[in-house]
Amino acid sequence: MQMGRLHLLPGTTFSNEQDLGDYDPKRHVALTLRELERYIALDIVGSYHQSIHGTLSRPPLAVWWEHEGDIPLRLPEDRLRFWLTFLLEQERTLRLTGIHLFGLRYWSAALSADLGRTKRQLLVKYDPRDISRVFVRRTLGDPPSA
């Protein structure tokens, strides 16, 4: 049901190409990524968690409150690394002037050791909602640097 409501929003891509037909999502889009996130969050927190669930016969939030002490929460050991796995990524070459992405240049002193050391491209991760910083995987096994 959750996804069904999302497909009612302008700019939907539907579930598959057959459903899409001649509909052009880019022409009909009406929400920014932030607005879409807000819509989804409010729908989950408001409508979904507060309404009677078909299988549970109760609101999911009430079931959570009843059982929250029974189930230990397992948070990721490295929360930054976990978050980085969800970011978009592109490969870029490290230049003398830094890493170029979206017409912007990014530089960190941590990158200076890599200048001229490798010809291969570096994996650059970024959050499209905030391109004020990027994360770079310098060498295999090293954590990304900001």
Residue pairs with C-beta under 8 A, 6 or more apart in sequence:
2 43
2 44
2 48
3 15
5 43
6 12
6 40
7 14
7 15
9 30
9 31
9 36
9 39
10 28
10 29
10 30
10 31
11 25
11 26
11 28
11 29
11 30
11 31
12 23
12 25
13 20
13 25
14 20
14 23
31 39
33 128
33 129
34 129
48 60
49 59
49 60
49 61
49 64
50 59
50 61
51 59
52 58
52 59
53 59
53 60
53 63
56 63
76 82
80 143
81 143
84 125
84 135
84 144
87 125
87 126
87 127
87 135
88 125
88 126
88 127
88 128
89 123
89 124
89 125
89 126
90 101
90 123
90 124
90 126
91 121
91 122
91 123
91 124
92 99
92 100
92 101
92 121
92 122
92 124
93 99
93 121
93 122
94 111
94 114
94 115
94 118
94 122
96 115
97 105
97 107
98 105
98 106
98 107
98 111
99 105
99 106
99 107
99 111
99 122
99 124
99 134
99 136
100 106
101 124
101 126
101 131
101 134
102 131
104 131
106 124
106 133
106 134
106 136
108 136
108 145
108 146
110 138
110 145
111 136
111 138
111 145
114 122
114 138
114 139
122 136
122 137
122 138
123 136
123 137
123 144
124 134
124 135
124 136
124 137
125 134
125 135
125 136
125 137
125 144
126 133
126 134
126 135
133 146
134 146
135 144
135 145
135 146
136 144
136 145
137 144
138 144
138 145
